[in-house]
Amino acid sequence: MRQLKEKCGLFGVYNSSEASFLTFLGLFSLQHRGEESCGIIVFDGESFNSHKGMGLVSEVFNNQILQGLKGHQAIGHVRYSTTGSSALKNIQPLIVDSRRLPIALAHNGNLVNSESLRNSLEGKGAIFQTTSDSELILHLIMRSKETGLIDKIKTALKKVKGAYSLLIMGKEEIIGIRDPLGFRPLCIGKRGNEYFIVSESCSLDLIEAKFVREVEPGEIVVINKNGIKSVRYAPLPKRLAYCSFEHVYFSRPDSKVFGETVHLVRKKLGAKLAQEFPVEADCVIGVPDSGTSSALGFAEELNIPFEIGIIRNHYIGRTFIQPYQQKRDLGVKLKFNILEEVVKGKRVVIVDDSIVRGTTSRIRVKNLRKMGAKEVHLRIGCPPHKYGCFYGIDFPDPATLIAHNRSIKEMEKYLDVDSLGYLSLEGMLSCFKNAENHYCTACWSGNYPLKCAICDKHSLERNC
């Protein structure tokens, strides 16, 4: 069965008269973590008010909508569907509008025991409004027999397994939570008397807030009128599972993730890649955006000129491209354009963050040769992807991964490159701070830190 998991972004604000507008700005800076849908929920002291929609943040929100979302605290979410299909009902944040305990929730990650949890809850009479695994957490919180919200959350979290960074908003607080292994990033910011809990620090830079610290794995951070309170719901394990792909691809280069600035990590990846797979060439070109930093490191290490040879179009709307999805060549050209004057007659090194299926890379190489590149050498800033991911990344069934059952020589032939070099697993980990026993490498090594039942992203819908 096909396994699809994807990324999301979270942004929460406490104690600001501009809560909805700041959340809008925060989500805008986290747009790279999810381009499918977005939503904001605010609390005005009496009730929750929300606005959600399919599409980019700038398409879903405008000044009139934001002015109608009044309140001093808010949480927001950008989504690229995790468990559950792309549908209005699955747009987050989710809300429980209860007089006794109204709460809203936003989730980044994926629960690996979602099917068994849903079956159990439905057997006890639970009625679900979505097909997202995030709703399971809300049901578990509301069904807890504990009295206080934090105790209810702690009880619920004992029953869930998987990767999750969570934002929860009650009437008097916003709450940030990170799973015990720390798969997904989450950090705290401050600006005057305003507090923020966000997926990446780049969203704090935009609003000129100060980065305070990361939420620790297994920690619940409560922000209310008394400031910041930390509650540990799980002991810090000796072996953590930070997602390596956050550094390789997901996170913005100007973010600080897992204690390191992403751009600088990627430069180290590129330099290490050059040491492992050097090549004689006339120029080095990075595939924008996540391949650019690694390409800089690669070029500097080998003293080869770095060039901007691929231009990315950031403004392709989903509605426009949808009718042409079957035309893969057009889709790649819509997204990337190659500068003929830069590559013609030259030995070119293309540095990319990763290869999943290989279809896009193959078309890109084809277009480079059309533009007159004399040689095309492909270098990848991570190891070959051979295994699926169950923790929140869009990697399909291993059978569809180009590196799953092909040798390097076979991949070179398929991609039509003069040479292909992947960064080794040891080389990649050497570029991370405190890498030993701190990073998940399952999609490369097949060593899964959490066991899970294999299911696809629509499995909850088939059980409805």
Secondary structure as UniProt FT lines:
FT   STRAND          8..14
FT   TURN            17..18
FT   HELIX           19..29
FT   HELIX           31..33
FT   STRAND          37..43
FT   STRAND          48..54
FT   HELIX           57..60
FT   HELIX           63..68
FT   STRAND          73..79
FT   HELIX           88..90
FT   STRAND          94..96
FT   STRAND          103..111
FT   TURN            112..113
FT   HELIX           114..123
FT   TURN            124..125
FT   HELIX           134..143
FT   HELIX           149..157
FT   TURN            158..159
FT   STRAND          162..169
FT   STRAND          174..178
FT   TURN            180..181
FT   STRAND          187..191
FT   TURN            192..193
FT   STRAND          194..198
FT   HELIX           202..206
FT   TURN            207..208
FT   STRAND          210..214
FT   TURN            217..218
FT   STRAND          219..224
FT   TURN            225..226
FT   STRAND          227..232
FT   STRAND          242..243
FT   HELIX           244..245
FT   HELIX           246..250
FT   TURN            253..254
FT   STRAND          256..257
FT   TURN            258..259
FT   STRAND          260..261
FT   HELIX           262..276
FT   STRAND          283..286
FT   TURN            288..291
FT   HELIX           292..302
FT   STRAND          306..307
FT   STRAND          310..312
FT   HELIX           318..321
FT   HELIX           322..324
FT   TURN            325..326
FT   HELIX           328..335
FT   STRAND          336..338
FT   HELIX           340..343
FT   STRAND          347..352
FT   HELIX           359..370
FT   TURN            371..372
FT   STRAND          375..380
FT   HELIX           398..400
FT   TURN            402..404
FT   HELIX           408..415
FT   STRAND          419..422
FT   HELIX           425..430
FT   TURN            433..434
FT   TURN            436..438
FT   STRAND          439..440
FT   HELIX           442..445
FT   TURN            457..458
FT   HELIX           459..462
//
